[in-house]
Amino acid sequence: MDRLEAIRLFIRVVDLGSFSKAAAELRIGQPAATKRVAQLEKQLGARLLHRSTHGVTPTEIGLLYYEKCRLIAHHVDEAESVAGLLQSQVHGVLRVSTSVAFGRRVLVPLLMRFMREHPQLQVELNFDDRYVNLVEQGMDVAIRMGRLEDSTLGARYLGLNPWVLVASNDYLALRGTPQTPNELAAHDALIYSTVQGDARWNFTSSEGDMLSIPVKGPLRSNSLSALLAAVRDGLGVAALPRYVAEESLKTSAVTELLMDWTLPVQEIHAVYSSPRLIPAKVSTFIAWMQGAFGEAWWTGPIKPYSA
């Protein structure tokens, strides 16, 4: 392992607070990682890390060295990016993070098309509904819904993610069709526990009036697929992203409700770790993704991957 590789190892040990996690990420053994950092300390004549059963933390000298090393690694990455930008083909490893439902239904078929166009590219796709720290997890790009909070990240707008209120015809025949949001109090709500205010649904009328409606029902889940299945089975009413409900709407397995009212619309962004010069594999992927999302992309040629 050369000096630059040792520096990259040291950076990841500090980022993750663990030799084992850094070693696993870099695909080397933990003993080798520990030995290499010890050799680095010996070469510098200074202790860089405090080691304990709870993990590792940088010493005062180690923290200063870490900041300089990150700057060095960043400049090296930029230099490599310049070289990559001059090449006609995208190659290397592209690490992408996305939510579970959007990833399975939308991103997977898009990635398959992108990979066929760039056969030298290797993709590592991570599904996680929790917030992912791009630097700590070593991700190149994350596809995120809603308001962006970290202003230090680079971001590109991809499109809008509208939500719809749906129920099955069997349920509506039994319980009646709500005509206003207030009538939802008399219905069984199937609640997505991650967004949309949890057990409160917010509506805006075509005239701009706003209502926030508390709802309750027999099922709460962080799985959009589970909620769609419950709607189709006649268990209640659910607020779902349009891309999740679209195929069921087309086949009349579910019916859209309260069409004069809208649920909050989320923006979709591709987020990356630095707003400055980015690798060709990242910029090419993001530009390709921007071209895949039209005004009503959920009705287009994107075919859900159902495995």
C-alpha positions in Angstrom: 0.0 0.0 0.0 1.6 3.3 -1.1 1.5 6.6 0.9 -1.6 8.0 -0.8 -3.5 4.8 -0.2 -2.4 4.9 3.5 -3.7 8.5 3.7 -7.1 7.5 2.2 -7.3 4.7 4.7 -6.5 7.0 7.6 -9.2 9.5 6.4 -11.8 6.7 6.3 -10.8 5.4 9.8 -11.4 8.9 11.2 -14.6 9.4 9.2 -16.1 6.1 10.4 -14.5 6.0 13.8 -13.5 2.4 13.2 -10.7 0.3 11.7 -13.0 -2.6 10.9 -15.5 -0.4 9.0 -12.8 1.4 7.1 -11.1 -1.9 6.3 -14.3 -3.5 5.1 -15.1 -0.5 2.8 -11.6 -0.6 1.3 -11.7 -4.4 1.1 -8.6 -5.1 3.1 -8.2 -7.0 6.4 -8.6 -5.2 9.7 -5.1 -6.3 10.9 -3.6 -4.9 7.7 -5.4 -1.6 8.2 -4.3 -1.3 11.8 -0.7 -2.1 10.8 -0.7 0.4 8.0 -1.9 3.3 10.2 0.6 2.3 12.8 3.4 2.5 10.2 2.1 5.9 9.2 2.3 7.1 12.8 5.9 5.7 13.0 6.9 7.5 9.8 5.5 10.8 11.1 6.8 10.2 14.6 3.4 11.2 16.1 0.4 9.4 17.5 -2.6 10.1 15.2 -5.4 8.1 16.9 -6.7 7.4 20.3 -7.8 3.7 20.4 -10.4 2.3 22.8 -13.0 -0.4 23.0 -15.5 2.2 21.8 -13.7 3.0 18.6 -11.0 5.4 17.5 -10.8 9.2 17.6 -8.1 11.5 16.3 -5.5 13.1 18.6 -4.9 16.8 18.4 -2.1 16.2 15.9 -4.2 13.5 14.2 -7.1 16.0 13.6 -4.7 18.5 12.0 -3.2 15.8 9.9 -6.7 14.6 8.9 -7.7 18.0 7.7 -4.5 18.3 5.5 -5.0 14.8 4.2 -8.6 15.4 3.2 -7.4 18.5 1.2 -4.7 16.4 -0.5 -7.2 13.6 -1.3 -9.6 16.1 -2.7 -7.1 17.7 -5.0 -6.0 14.2 -6.2 -9.7 13.3 -6.9 -10.1 16.6 -8.8 -7.1 15.8 -10.9 -8.4 12.3 -11.6 -11.8 13.9 -12.5 -10.2 16.2 -15.0 -8.6 13.2 -16.7 -11.9 11.3 -16.6 -13.7 14.3 -18.2 -11.4 14.1 -21.2 -12.3 10.5 -21.9 -15.2 9.5 -24.0 -16.5 6.7 -21.8 -17.7 6.7 -18.3 -16.0 4.0 -16.2 -15.1 3.1 -12.6 -17.5 2.5 -9.7 -20.6 4.7 -9.2 -22.2 4.4 -5.8 -25.8 5.5 -5.7 -28.2 5.8 -2.7 -32.0 5.9 -3.0 -35.1 5.2 -1.0 -36.6 1.7 -1.2 -39.8 2.3 -3.1 -38.4 4.8 -5.6 -35.4 2.7 -6.1 -37.2 -0.5 -6.9 -40.0 1.0 -9.0 -38.2 3.8 -10.8 -34.4 3.9 -10.4 -33.6 0.3 -11.1 -35.1 0.2 -14.6 -33.4 3.6 -15.3 -30.0 2.3 -14.1 -30.3 -0.8 -16.3 -30.7 1.5 -19.3 -27.8 3.7 -18.2 -25.5 0.8 -17.6 -26.2 -0.6 -21.0 -25.1 2.7 -22.5 -21.9 2.7 -20.3 -20.7 -0.9 -20.1 -17.4 0.0 -18.5 -19.3 1.4 -15.4 -19.8 -0.6 -12.3 -22.8 0.5 -10.1 -23.2 -0.1 -6.4 -26.9 0.7 -5.5 -27.9 1.2 -1.9 -31.6 1.2 -0.7 -32.3 3.0 2.5 -35.3 5.1 3.6 -33.1 6.8 6.2 -31.0 9.9 5.7 -27.6 8.8 4.3 -24.4 10.8 4.9 -22.8 10.7 1.5 -19.2 11.2 2.9 -19.5 8.7 5.7 -21.1 6.1 3.5 -18.8 6.7 0.5 -21.7 7.5 -1.8 -21.3 9.4 -5.1 -25.0 10.3 -5.6 -28.2 10.2 -3.6 -31.7 10.6 -5.0 -33.7 12.5 -2.5 -37.3 13.6 -2.1 -38.4 16.9 -0.5 -36.6 19.8 0.9 -32.8 19.7 0.9 -31.2 20.6 4.3 -27.4 20.3 3.8 -26.3 23.4 1.8 -22.7 22.1 1.6 -23.8 19.4 -0.9 -24.2 19.8 -4.6 -27.7 19.2 -6.0 -29.5 19.0 -9.4 -33.2 19.2 -9.8 -34.7 16.1 -11.5 -38.5 16.6 -11.3 -41.6 16.6 -9.1 -43.1 13.7 -7.1 -46.8 14.4 -6.7 -49.0 12.4 -4.2 -52.5 11.2 -4.7 -55.3 9.9 -2.4 -56.6 6.5 -3.4 -59.0 3.7 -2.4 -60.4 0.6 -4.0 -63.9 0.5 -5.6 -64.9 -2.3 -3.1 -64.0 -0.1 -0.2 -65.8 2.9 -1.6 -68.9 0.8 -2.3 -69.0 -0.2 1.3 -68.0 3.0 3.0 -68.9 5.7 0.5 -66.8 8.2 -1.4 -65.5 11.2 0.5 -66.3 14.5 -1.2 -64.2 16.8 1.1 -61.1 16.2 3.1 -63.1 16.7 6.3 -65.1 13.5 5.5 -61.9 11.5 5.9 -62.5 11.4 9.7 -65.1 8.8 9.0 -62.8 6.6 6.9 -60.0 4.1 7.6 -56.7 5.7 6.8 -53.7 3.6 5.7 -50.8 5.7 7.0 -47.3 6.1 5.6 -45.1 6.6 8.7 -42.2 8.4 7.0 -43.6 11.5 5.4 -46.8 13.5 4.7 -47.1 14.6 8.3 -47.5 11.0 9.5 -51.1 10.8 10.8 -52.1 14.2 9.4 -52.8 14.8 5.7 -52.4 18.3 4.3 -54.5 19.4 1.4 -54.7 22.5 -0.9 -57.9 23.2 -2.9 -57.9 24.5 -6.4 -58.8 27.9 -4.9 -55.8 27.8 -2.6 -57.5 26.9 0.6 -55.5 24.7 2.9 -56.7 22.0 5.3 -54.7 19.8 7.7 -56.7 16.7 8.5 -55.9 14.2 11.3 -56.5 10.6 10.2 -56.5 7.2 11.8 -56.9 3.7 10.7 -55.9 0.0 10.9 -52.5 0.1 9.3 -49.3 2.2 9.6 -46.2 1.3 7.6 -43.0 2.7 6.2 -43.5 0.5 3.2 -45.3 2.1 0.3 -45.7 -1.3 -1.4 -47.5 -2.6 1.7 -49.8 0.4 1.8 -50.7 -0.1 -1.9 -51.4 -3.7 -1.4 -53.7 -2.8 1.5 -55.5 -0.2 -0.6 -56.1 -2.8 -3.4 -57.4 -5.2 -0.8 -60.0 -2.7 0.3 -58.7 -2.0 3.8 -58.9 1.8 3.5 -57.8 5.1 2.0 -54.1 6.0 1.5 -52.0 8.9 0.4 -49.3 7.5 -2.0 -46.8 8.9 -4.5 -48.2 9.0 -8.0 -45.5 6.7 -9.3 -46.5 4.0 -6.7 -50.3 4.2 -7.5 -50.1 4.9 -11.3 -50.3 1.3 -12.6 -53.2 0.5 -10.2 -54.9 3.7 -11.3 -54.5 2.7 -15.0 -56.1 -0.8 -14.4 -58.8 0.7 -12.1 -57.6 -1.4 -9.2 -57.8 1.8 -7.2 -59.6 5.1 -7.7 -58.2 8.6 -7.2 -60.2 10.7 -4.6 -60.7 14.4 -3.9 -59.3 15.4 -7.3 -60.1 19.1 -6.6 -57.6 19.0 -3.7 -53.9 18.3 -3.9 -51.5 16.8 -1.4 -48.0 18.3 -1.0 -45.7 17.8 -3.9 -42.0 16.8 -3.3 -39.1 17.9 -5.4 -36.7 15.2 -6.6 -33.0 16.0 -6.5 -29.8 14.2 -7.3 -27.4 15.1 -4.5 -23.6 14.7 -4.5 -20.9 15.5 -2.0 -19.2 18.5 -3.5 -20.7 21.4 -5.6 -17.3 21.9 -7.2 -15.8 19.9 -10.0 -17.3 16.4 -9.9 -16.2 13.1 -11.5 -17.4 12.4 -15.1 -19.2 9.3 -14.0 -21.3 11.4 -11.6 -22.0 14.4 -13.9 -22.9 12.1 -16.8 -25.3 10.0 -14.6 -27.0 13.1 -13.3 -27.4 14.7 -16.7 -28.8 11.4 -18.0 -31.3 11.3 -15.1 -32.4 14.8 -15.8 -33.4 13.8 -19.3 -35.4 10.8 -18.0 -37.9 12.9 -16.0 -40.5 14.8 -18.0 -43.5 16.8 -16.8 -45.5 13.6 -16.1 -42.7 11.1 -16.0 -44.8 8.6 -13.9 -47.0 8.0 -17.0 -44.0 7.5 -19.3 -41.8 4.6 -20.4 -40.3 3.9 -17.0 -41.3 0.3 -16.3 -41.5 -0.7 -12.6 -39.1 -3.4 -11.4 -41.2 -5.7 -9.2 -38.7 -8.3 -8.0 
